[in-house]
Amino acid sequence: MERILDTLLIQIARLFTASLFKIGDYPVSISSMVELIISLLIAIYISNALSNFLKERLLVRIGIDEGNREAIAVIVRYVTAALGIIIVLQSVGFNLGSLAILAGGLGVGLGFGVQDLTTNFVSGLTLLVDRPVKVGDYIELENLMGTVKKISIRSTIIKTNDNSSVIVPNSTMIGNKIVNWSYDSSNFCLRIPVAVADDNDPLLVTEALIRAAYMESAVLYNPNPRVLFLGFGEEGLKFELLAWIEQPNQRELIKSSLYFAIEYNFRKQGINLPSEDRHLWLRNPEVLAGLFQKAEPRDDIDKDGTQATEREPNLQLVPVPKKQLSLSDLMRQIVYFKNLNDIELRKLIEAGYRQRLAPSQILFRENDPGDAFYIILSGSVEVFVEKIDKHLTNLAASQFFGELALMLGIPRTATVKALEETFVFAINKTGFQKLLKEHPEFYEQIVKELGKHQEELTARQKQLREMGLVDAAEDDQNPVVWVRKRLINLFNL
C-alpha cells in the first residue's frame, strides 16, 4: 500500500512538473504557472500596500494636497507593479527575450483590439503627469458637473452633485473641453441675477444684495461679495450678485439660500421687484365713452328711505413697518464720509465686509494697530481700558468707531468687547488702500474733510509725536499737510 502511495505521489509530481508547452526556450508546467501566479499576486499586493502607505500616511504628514497624493500614489503603484512583474519573471527563470518575441508576434493581431485600452492608458498617464485635472477638483464636462474622486490608468471617477458616480474614459477627459473650477483656486463664484423696478435706488439695492450674501455662512469674506449693475431693461434695473464659496457641489443649495436672503432684505428695505402690469392706451377714447356710461346706483339712501347727509368711511389703519436704516445712511453720519456721493459710497461699501462677534468676544485690544474702522449693524459692544479696568461707554446699533485710527494709523486707545451677538461692518487697511488707489477723488474728499477739524488733527499729531510714530519725512507744522503726507505714506499712494 505504501508503495502504491509513493508511486501515486511521484506521478502527481511528474504531472505538475511536466512541460506543457514552451515559450521560447522556457518550458511551462503547472507548478511553474502556480509559482508564477503566486509571485505575481505578492508583487501586486506589495505595490498596492506601498501606494496606500504613501497616499494615506507619508504624503499626508508631509502636507501634500489630495490631488498630488493621488497622482503620486497611482504612478508609484504602476511603476512598482511593473518592476515586480519583471523581477518575478526573471526569478522563475523566464526569458524576457522570448516574451518579446511572443509579444511581437501577437502585437499585430491584438493591436486593433486593444486600441481603446491603449488610448485610455496613455491618456491616464497624461492626466497623472501633466495634471490638468486632479483628484478633488470640481469640473464641468459635457453638461456633467462634479468632483473628481479617482484617476486610474483607464478611467476617471466623477462624483456628481446628487452623489452618483460617473466613470469617464480617460480619452474623453483628454479629448474634450473641460471647465476646471478648481484649477487656480478652490473658490467657486456664484452669479445671482436680480432685476428690480425702475424706481429703486441702485445704492440701496447694492447694500441689500451684499447684506444678503453675508447672511449665508457658506459665502467667503475673501474675496468679498461684489455687485454688478448690468444695465437697464424692459423689466427694470438689472443687477448680478457675485459671491464666492468653497463647496461648489453645494452651489444649488447655497444659491437657494441666497435667494431667500435677497427676498428678505428687499422686503425689509422696501425694494420693489419689476411689475407685471400692462397699460392699454386708447387713441380716441371719446368714441368709446358712451359705451361705458351707465346709470350708477345711488348709495346715499338709507334703508328707511332718508338721505344720508354724511357718512364716515370705514377705514382700517395698517401699521407701516419701520424701514431699516441703510448702510449708506450710516456712512453719511460719519463726518468724513458725509459729502460722498452715491457712487463713492457704493465703492466704500464694497471695500468692506461683515464680521460676526460672539458674546464676550474681543474685537481688538488697546495698543493694537488701528487697521480698521467699524459700524455696528446689530447688537452692542463695550469700550473699556483693560489695564485699569475702567469702563468708558457702550455702543449700540448704528454707532461707529475707529475711523480716524484707520485713516491715520493710530494705535487703539481702548479695548472693545461684544456684549451680545453682534454684527459689524468693517473696512480694513487693505480695502481702504485699494479704494484710495482706484479712486483718487475719494482720497481728496477725505483730506478735505479732515482739514475741517484741525484742532483734532493737531491733537492726534501731538499724540503720535509723543509715541514716536511720526516719520520725519511726513511731519509738518500744518496739520492738513501732515495728514496728506501721512495718507500717502500709510497707504502707498
C-alpha positions, 0 to 999 in steps of 0.5 A: 500500500505504501508503495502504491502511495509513493508511486501515486505521489511521484506521478502527481509530481511528474504531472505538475512538473511536466512541460506543457508547452514552451515559450521560447526556450522556457518550458511551462508546467503547472507548478511553474504557472502556480509559482508564477501566479503566486509571485505575481499576486505578492508583487501586486499586493506589495505595490498596492500596500506601498501606494496606500502607505504613501497616499494615506500616511507619508504624503499626508504628514508631509502636507501634500494636497489630495490631488498630488497624493493621488497622482503620486500614489497611482504612478508609484503603484504602476511603476512598482507593479511593473518592476515586480512583474519583471523581477518575478519573471526573471526569478522563475527563470523566464526569458524576457527575450522570448516574451518579446518575441511572443509579444511581437508576434501577437502585437499585430493581431491584438493591436486593433483590439486593444486600441481603446485600452491603449488610448485610455492608458496613455491618456491616464498617464497624461492626466497623472503627469501633466495634471490638468485635472486632479483628484478633488477638483470640481469640473464641468464636462459635457453638461456633467458637473462634479468632483473628481474622486479617482484617476486610474490608468483607464478611467476617471471617477466623477462624483456628481452633485446628487452623489452618483458616480460617473466613470469617464474614459480617460480619452474623453477627459483628454479629448474634450473641453473641460471647465476646471473650477478648481484649477487656480483656486478652490473658490467657486463664484456664484452669479445671482441675477436680480432685476428690480423696478425702475424706481429703486435706488441702485445704492440701496439695492447694492447694500441689500444684495451684499447684506444678503450674501453675508447672511449665508455662512457658506459665502467667503469674506475673501474675496468679498461679495461684489455687485454688478449693475448690468444695465437697464431693461424692459423689466427694470434695473438689472443687477448680478450678485457675485459671491464666492464659496468653497463647496461648489457641489453645494452651489444649488443649495447655497444659491437657494439660500441666497435667494431667500436672503435677497427676498428678505432684505428687499422686503425689509428695505422696501425694494420693489421687484419689476411689475407685471402690469400692462397699460392699454392706451386708447387713441380716441377714447371719446368714441368709446365713452358712451359705451361705458356710461351707465346709470350708477346706483345711488348709495346715499339712501338709507334703508328707511328711505332718508338721505344720508347727509354724511357718512364716515368711511370705514377705514382700517389703519395698517401699521407701516413697518419701520424701514431699516436704516441703510448702510449708506445712511450710516456712512453719511453720519460719519463726518468724513464720509458725509459729502460722498456721493452715491457712487463713492459710497457704493465703492466704500461699501464694497471695500468692506465686509461683515464680521460676526462677534460672539458674546464676550468676544474681543474685537481688538485690544488697546495698543493694537494697530488701528487697521480698521474702522467699524459700524455696528449693524446689530447688537452692542459692544463695550469700550473699556481700558483693560489695564485699569479696568475702567469702563468708558461707554457702550455702543449700540446699533448704528454707532461707529468707531475707529475711523480716524485710527484707520485713516491715520494709523493710530494705535487703539486707545481702548479695548472693545468687547461684544456684549451680545451677538453682534454684527459689524461692518468693517473696512480694513487697511487693505480695502481702504488702500485699494479704494484710495488707489482706484479712486483718487477723488475719494482720497481728496474728499477725505483730506478735505474733510479732515482739514475741517477739524484741525484742532483734532488733527493737531491733537492726534499729531501731538499724540503720535509725536509723543509715541514716536510714530511720526516719520520725519519725512511726513511731519509738518507744522500744518496739520492738513499737510501732515495728514496728506503726507501721512495718507500717502505714506500709510497707504502707498499712494 
